[in-house]
Amino acid sequence: MTDSRGSTSVALSKPRIGTGLSVEQALAQRRSVRTFADRSVSLADLSQLLWAAQGITGHFDKRTAPSAGALHQMSIAVVAADVDALPAGIYRYDPALHDLALLSEGDHRDELRSATDQQEAIGVSPVDLVIAGDARPLVDKYGDRGIRYLHMEAGHIAQNVYLQATALGLATASMGAFDDDAMSQAVRLPSPHRALYVMPIGYA
Ligand SMILES: Cc1cc2nc3c(=O)[nH]c(=O)nc-3n(C[C@H](O)[C@H](O)[C@H](O)COP(=O)(O)O)c2cc1C
């Protein structure tokens, strides 16, 4: 449906809490995995991953991942190619509404793979998450240290995704090797946002 943001949006499933592995089991089993089963990812599992990455869990925009000064300048782009009940396309996760806003229809994995210098996992993953952030509000508040904080926040989010993926039987890897400009273009990042991590996702 078209919403007040002027974009087509897709509602996500409510987060499930208390199912799956213990934190200790997920930590013990977590691994970077770059090959995936040949089957689509369920929208419920994608919803759960996005909630783990940046879901809102408290008052004043508090989220699953910590944020310096609670400024929360991170964003998650979703490059969906093979997700049940989700048309292929590039989406932006909206934590406040827990939904996906469509940015561009179609399978964009080739563009994404080119931006990562042809890393093989990218072309074969049913869905990819791109963790990005806008350093400016952090630099305004903390000076140059704000850049460091942005990178730390990306690490927190990526670890949440790793652990949630492990608990769901999904495989992923955090990838930092890509061309910044090509990645920004590939996932239609709004200009102050820069990509920090790409995480291909599929069942193990
Ligand atoms: C900052 C950072 C950048 C990384 N970039 C890539 C990458 O571009 N491609 C890739 O396949 N793996 C990448 N990795 C994953 C590492 O190769 C992986 O974490 C390492 O081999 C340890 O394996 P494990 O995660 O299974 O424990 C990156 C990891 C980190 C922390």
The ligand as an SDF file (V2000), in Angstrom:
LIG
                    3D

 31 33  0  0  0  0  0  0  0  0999 V2000
   35.2660   -5.5930    9.8930 C   0  0  0  0  0  0  0  0  0  0  0  0
   35.0250   -6.9110    9.1940 C   0  0  0  0  0  0  0  0  0  0  0  0
   34.9960   -6.9550    7.8060 C   0  0  0  0  0  0  0  0  0  0  0  0
   34.7390   -8.1700    7.1390 C   0  0  0  0  0  0  0  0  0  0  0  0
   34.6270   -8.1700    5.7710 N   0  0  0  0  0  0  0  0  0  0  0  0
   34.3810   -9.3340    5.1320 C   0  0  0  0  0  0  0  0  0  0  0  0
   34.2150   -9.3370    3.7210 C   0  0  0  0  0  0  0  0  0  0  0  0
   34.2910   -8.3130    3.0360 O   0  0  0  0  0  0  0  0  0  0  0  0
   33.9340  -10.5320    3.1110 N   0  0  0  0  0  0  0  0  0  0  0  0
   33.7960  -11.6940    3.8250 C   0  0  0  0  0  0  0  0  0  0  0  0
   33.5480  -12.7360    3.2210 O   0  0  0  0  0  0  0  0  0  0  0  0
   33.9260  -11.7100    5.1740 N   0  0  0  0  0  0  0  0  0  0  0  0
   34.2020  -10.5580    5.8450 C   0  0  0  0  0  0  0  0  0  0  0  0
   34.2970  -10.5550    7.2200 N   0  0  0  0  0  0  0  0  0  0  0  0
   34.0770  -11.8060    7.9940 C   0  0  0  0  0  0  0  0  0  0  0  0
   35.4050  -12.4130    8.5020 C   0  0  0  0  0  0  0  0  0  0  0  0
   36.1020  -12.9920    7.4260 O   0  0  0  0  0  0  0  0  0  0  0  0
   35.0730  -13.4590    9.5790 C   0  0  0  0  0  0  0  0  0  0  0  0
   34.4460  -12.8390   10.6770 O   0  0  0  0  0  0  0  0  0  0  0  0
   36.3410  -14.1760   10.0460 C   0  0  0  0  0  0  0  0  0  0  0  0
   36.8470  -15.0130    9.0500 O   0  0  0  0  0  0  0  0  0  0  0  0
   36.0970  -14.9940   11.3160 C   0  0  0  0  0  0  0  0  0  0  0  0
   35.1370  -16.0080   11.0460 O   0  0  0  0  0  0  0  0  0  0  0  0
   33.8040  -16.1370   11.9270 P   0  0  0  0  0  0  0  0  0  0  0  0
   33.0280  -14.8530   11.7550 O   0  0  0  0  0  0  0  0  0  0  0  0
   33.0770  -17.3230   11.3580 O   0  0  0  0  0  0  0  0  0  0  0  0
   34.1980  -16.3380   13.3490 O   0  0  0  0  0  0  0  0  0  0  0  0
   34.5450   -9.3570    7.8980 C   0  0  0  0  0  0  0  0  0  0  0  0
   34.5770   -9.2930    9.3040 C   0  0  0  0  0  0  0  0  0  0  0  0
   34.7890   -8.1010    9.9390 C   0  0  0  0  0  0  0  0  0  0  0  0
   34.7860   -8.0670   11.4540 C   0  0  0  0  0  0  0  0  0  0  0  0
  1  2  1  0
  2  3  1  0
  2 30  2  0
  3  4  2  0
  4  5  1  0
  4 28  1  0
  5  6  2  0
  6  7  1  0
  6 13  1  0
  7  8  2  0
  7  9  1  0
  9 10  1  0
 10 11  2  0
 10 12  1  0
 12 13  2  0
 13 14  1  0
 14 15  1  0
 14 28  1  0
 15 16  1  0
 16 17  1  0
 16 18  1  0
 18 19  1  0
 18 20  1  0
 20 21  1  0
 20 22  1  0
 22 23  1  0
 23 24  1  0
 24 25  2  0
 24 26  1  0
 24 27  1  0
 28 29  2  0
 29 30  1  0
 30 31  1  0
M  END
$$$$
